[in-house]
Structure formats: C-alpha cells, structure tokens
Amino acid sequence: MNTTSYRILLIEDDPGVAASLVDGLERDGFEVIWKANGAEGTQAANNGLVHLVLLDVRLPDGSGFDVCRELRRLGLHQPVIMLTVQKDEMDKVLGLEMGADDYVTKPFSLRELLSRIRAQLRRAYGEFANGNEQQVIVVRDLVVDQNRGQVLRGEQVLSLSPTEFRLFIFLAQQRGRVVTRTQIIEAVWGYAPDLESERAVNVHIRRLREKVEIDPSSPVLILTVPGIGYRLAG
C-alpha cells in the first residue's frame, strides 16, 4: 500500500506517546497531524482532509468516546481506531458503541498498530472500496449504494459508520447464507480473529440492527444463527 497519500489525525494528550507514534507513522510514509485534546482534534477532523483518526480514550478536556460520537454526529465517516487501556473491556465496548471501527490496547507494538491502520485504509479507500462487486445492492426496502457509501431507506440516508457499512455489504453479498464471526472479521476487519474481536462483531451487529431494522428488538433482516454466526434474510 502506498501510504504517502494518507493523512492520519492523532488525538493524544501525552507528548511522549504522541512523539513516538508520529515518528513511527511518518517513517512508514504517513502524513500525521497531532492534536493534544478533543476540541482541537474534532476541529482538525472537521476542517481538514483526514483519512483516519487515532483517538485516545483519556483526554484532558473529556472523553475520547465523546469525541468519537461528535465526529459521527458531524457526518464524518473516516475510520476511527481507539487507543484504550489494557484489560479495560468497558473502554472497548463503549468505543464501538460510539462509532469507532477498531481499537488497540496499550501497551501495543507499532507493528500491530500499523497493521490495523492499513487494514482500515484498504477497506475504506482501497481494494474493498474500488472492487468489482455490484455497486448497487437492494435488500428488501434498503438500497446499498457502494459508489456513494450510503444505505438508503426511501429517501432517508441511514447513518452508518464505515465498519457498519462494510459489514452490511458483506452480509448482503452473502445474503441467505450463514456467516461465522471468523468470516466476518477476516472480510470486514482484515486480520485473524481472537476472542475480543469476536465480541466486537456482536457490538457492531447490534448497532447495525439499530439502524437498519424497523424494530431492532425483534430483527427480521439480520438474523442470529445460534452457535454459528449471522445470516441476512434472503
């Protein structure tokens, strides 16, 4: 992947951690914008051409969760990777609930972070986004427009995060067939699954149901297949 055309926004209040990440990311060819608090980070994401956001959970002017939620409220659909505290499961779940696409736990290796970044960029802007798949998919009363990155119900555009959008496309492409959580992780996130990533699938499925089902408490579109995974109704 040619990384020189991608700009990453890092929102991290620790100058030492930020300097290390900026150095590592720039050595790998990325352009990096660093902001030390949520307000400046939100403004930078909203005003500039940013392809991906690295967002720390703990910020001096509030929570990274609130920043993530505000980015989505503003209609910004860049992938967001949360930087969370080791073993804090609630951080991870809340980040996904607020619209984050992935997370890494501190301490983490630069190699792991770069792998997660590349996976998100490939799926948001690379071969997944520009593949030869059908560009418009109709699922009952929903229209999936891959060119515009939108899911519509009538004239209403549903507000899906990038990962939710890719997840729905994958389910739509496998419509009527049962897919495992492992298959979902490999197709949507692009890396080998583990127990935590399988839990992340459950969170994203729940959020996706809240947006595409008429009654999320009684889903008729995205169905759970106990002990196996999920199936999009044919």
C-alpha positions in Angstrom: 0.0 0.0 0.0 1.3 3.5 -0.9 0.9 5.3 2.4 2.2 8.7 1.2 -1.3 9.9 0.2 -2.9 9.1 3.5 -3.2 11.6 6.3 -3.7 10.4 9.9 -5.1 12.5 12.7 -3.7 11.5 16.1 -5.6 12.8 19.1 -3.3 12.0 22.1 -2.6 14.2 25.1 0.7 12.5 26.2 3.6 14.3 24.4 5.9 11.4 24.7 3.5 8.8 23.4 2.5 11.2 20.6 6.0 11.9 19.5 6.8 8.2 19.3 3.7 7.5 17.3 4.2 10.5 15.0 7.8 9.4 14.3 6.8 5.8 13.7 3.9 6.6 11.4 5.9 9.2 9.4 8.8 6.7 8.9 6.2 4.4 7.4 5.2 7.1 5.0 2.1 8.6 6.5 1.4 12.2 7.0 0.4 12.8 10.6 -1.5 15.7 12.3 -1.2 15.7 16.1 -3.7 17.3 18.4 -3.5 17.1 22.2 -7.1 17.5 23.1 -10.6 16.6 21.9 -11.7 20.0 20.9 -8.7 20.7 18.6 -8.9 17.1 17.3 -12.6 17.4 16.4 -11.9 20.7 14.6 -9.0 19.3 12.7 -11.1 16.3 11.6 -13.9 18.5 10.5 -11.9 21.1 8.7 -9.1 19.1 7.0 -8.7 16.1 4.7 -8.1 13.3 7.2 -8.3 9.7 6.1 -8.2 8.0 9.6 -8.3 9.0 13.2 -6.3 7.6 16.1 -8.1 8.6 19.2 -7.0 8.1 22.8 -9.7 7.4 25.3 -8.3 9.6 28.0 -8.1 13.3 27.1 -7.7 16.4 29.2 -10.9 18.0 28.0 -13.2 15.0 28.2 -13.5 11.5 26.9 -12.4 10.1 23.6 -15.8 8.4 23.5 -17.5 11.8 23.3 -15.1 12.9 20.6 -15.9 9.8 18.5 -19.6 10.4 18.9 -19.2 14.0 17.9 -17.3 13.0 14.8 -20.1 10.7 13.7 -22.7 13.4 14.6 -20.9 15.8 12.3 -21.3 13.2 9.5 -17.6 12.3 9.3 -17.1 8.7 8.2 -13.3 8.3 8.4 -12.2 5.1 10.2 -11.6 5.7 13.9 -9.2 3.5 15.9 -9.5 3.9 19.6 -6.4 3.7 21.8 -7.6 2.0 25.0 -6.2 0.9 28.4 -5.1 -2.6 28.8 -7.7 -5.0 30.1 -10.4 -2.3 30.3 -13.2 -4.2 28.5 -15.7 -1.3 29.0 -13.5 1.1 27.1 -13.6 -1.2 24.1 -17.3 -1.8 24.1 -18.1 1.9 24.7 -15.7 2.9 21.8 -17.5 0.6 19.4 -20.9 1.8 20.7 -19.9 5.4 19.9 -19.0 4.5 16.3 -15.3 3.5 16.5 -14.2 1.0 13.9 -11.4 -0.7 15.8 -9.3 -0.5 18.9 -5.8 -1.3 20.1 -4.9 -1.7 23.8 -2.0 -0.1 25.5 0.8 -1.0 25.5 0.9 -2.0 21.8 3.6 -2.5 19.2 3.9 -0.1 16.3 3.8 -3.2 14.0 0.3 -4.1 15.4 -0.9 -0.5 15.1 0.3 -0.2 11.5 -1.4 -3.5 10.6 -4.7 -2.2 12.0 -4.3 1.1 10.2 -3.5 -0.5 6.8 -6.5 -2.9 7.2 -8.8 0.1 7.8 -7.4 2.1 4.9 -7.6 -0.8 2.5 -11.2 -1.3 3.3 -12.2 2.3 3.3 -10.3 3.5 0.3 -8.5 0.6 -1.3 -9.5 -2.6 -3.0 -12.6 -3.2 -1.0 -14.0 0.3 -1.9 -13.0 0.0 -5.5 -13.6 -3.6 -6.2 -15.6 -5.2 -9.0 -18.6 -6.0 -6.8 -22.1 -5.0 -7.7 -22.2 -1.2 -6.9 -25.9 -1.1 -6.0 -27.5 -3.8 -3.8 -31.2 -3.9 -3.0 -32.1 -5.6 0.3 -35.8 -5.5 0.8 -36.6 -1.8 1.3 -33.0 -0.8 1.6 -30.7 0.3 -1.2 -26.9 0.0 -0.7 -25.0 2.4 -3.0 -21.4 1.4 -2.8 -20.2 4.3 -5.0 -21.6 6.9 -2.6 -21.0 4.8 0.5 -24.7 5.1 1.5 -27.6 2.9 2.7 -31.0 4.4 1.9 -34.5 3.6 3.0 -36.6 5.5 0.6 -35.1 9.0 0.6 -33.7 8.6 4.1 -29.9 8.1 4.3 -29.1 5.8 7.2 -26.1 7.0 9.3 -23.7 4.0 9.2 -20.1 4.1 10.4 -17.5 2.8 7.8 -17.3 -0.5 9.6 -21.1 -0.9 9.8 -21.3 -0.1 6.1 -18.7 -2.7 5.2 -20.4 -5.2 7.5 -23.8 -4.7 5.9 -22.3 -5.0 2.4 -20.6 -8.3 3.4 -23.8 -9.7 4.8 -25.7 -8.5 1.7 -23.2 -10.2 -0.6 -23.7 -13.4 1.4 -27.4 -13.0 1.6 -29.3 -16.1 2.7 -26.1 -17.8 3.8 -24.8 -18.2 7.3 -21.5 -16.5 8.0 -19.4 -17.1 11.1 -17.8 -14.4 13.2 -14.4 -15.5 11.9 -15.5 -15.0 8.3 -16.9 -11.5 9.2 -13.7 -10.5 11.0 -11.5 -11.6 8.1 -13.7 -9.9 5.5 -14.5 -6.7 7.3 -11.5 -6.0 9.5 -8.9 -7.9 7.6 -7.0 -9.7 10.3 -7.0 -13.0 12.2 -9.8 -13.1 14.8 -9.4 -13.5 18.5 -11.9 -13.6 21.3 -12.0 -9.8 21.7 -12.6 -9.2 18.0 -15.4 -11.8 18.0 -17.1 -9.8 20.8 -16.6 -6.6 18.7 -18.6 -8.3 15.9 -21.5 -8.7 18.3 -21.4 -5.0 19.2 -21.3 -3.9 15.5 -24.2 -6.3 14.7 -26.3 -4.8 17.5 -25.5 -1.2 16.3 -26.2 -2.2 12.7 -29.6 -3.7 13.7 -30.5 -0.4 15.5 -30.1 1.4 12.2 -31.4 -1.0 9.5 -34.2 -2.9 11.4 -37.6 -1.4 11.7 -37.8 -3.0 15.2 -34.3 -3.7 16.4 -35.7 -5.7 19.4 -37.2 -8.2 17.0 -34.9 -8.3 14.0 -36.2 -9.8 10.8 -33.3 -8.8 8.5 -30.1 -9.6 10.3 -30.7 -13.0 12.0 -28.7 -14.7 14.6 -27.8 -18.4 14.0 -27.1 -19.7 17.5 -23.6 -21.3 17.9 -22.5 -20.3 14.4 -22.9 -16.6 13.5 -25.4 -14.5 11.5 -27.4 -14.5 8.3 -29.0 -11.7 6.3 -32.5 -12.8 5.4 -32.9 -13.6 1.7 
